[in-house]
Amino acid sequence: MAVLAVLIPPLMLGVILLLGRYEDLVLPPRPPGTDLPESRLRSLGQ
């Protein structure tokens, strides 16, 4: 049981990091200028 308590958190972290990489590979690249938050875009009048 102690081994599971030690192994589960790093495994969960690895899964989260892999999902982030998977998302980067699957989603199409964003057009330039869209890296600002949506609220910031509204304040710029776009």
C-alpha positions as a Python dict, from the first residue, in 0.01 Angstrom:
ca = {
    (1, 'M'): (0, 0, 0),
    (2, 'A'): (285, 238, 76),
    (3, 'V'): (427, 173, -269),
    (4, 'L'): (96, 275, -427),
    (5, 'A'): (87, 593, -219),
    (6, 'V'): (432, 683, -352),
    (7, 'L'): (371, 586, -715),
    (8, 'I'): (26, 732, -781),
    (9, 'P'): (108, 1108, -761),
    (10, 'P'): (400, 1092, -1012),
    (11, 'L'): (189, 876, -1243),
    (12, 'M'): (-97, 1127, -1229),
    (13, 'L'): (145, 1411, -1302),
    (14, 'G'): (283, 1219, -1599),
    (15, 'V'): (-67, 1164, -1737),
    (16, 'I'): (-149, 1535, -1706),
    (17, 'L'): (174, 1631, -1883),
    (18, 'L'): (111, 1379, -2160),
    (19, 'L'): (-242, 1512, -2212),
    (20, 'G'): (-100, 1862, -2251),
    (21, 'R'): (142, 1738, -2516),
    (22, 'Y'): (-139, 1549, -2689),
    (23, 'E'): (-350, 1865, -2695),
    (24, 'D'): (-65, 2060, -2856),
    (25, 'L'): (-33, 1796, -3127),
    (26, 'V'): (-405, 1757, -3199),
    (27, 'L'): (-526, 2118, -3197),
    (28, 'P'): (-450, 2333, -3502),
    (29, 'P'): (-207, 2620, -3444),
    (30, 'R'): (-365, 2946, -3337),
    (31, 'P'): (-341, 3243, -3571),
    (32, 'P'): (-100, 3519, -3464),
    (33, 'G'): (-241, 3768, -3216),
    (34, 'T'): (-479, 3527, -3047),
    (35, 'D'): (-252, 3451, -2754),
    (36, 'L'): (-410, 3735, -2554),
    (37, 'P'): (-690, 3650, -2312),
    (38, 'E'): (-1042, 3714, -2442),
    (39, 'S'): (-1107, 3997, -2196),
    (40, 'R'): (-790, 4170, -2317),
    (41, 'L'): (-904, 4139, -2677),
    (42, 'R'): (-1235, 4307, -2589),
    (43, 'S'): (-1052, 4596, -2424),
    (44, 'L'): (-846, 4644, -2742),
    (45, 'G'): (-1166, 4677, -2946),
    (46, 'Q'): (-1119, 4364, -3153),
}
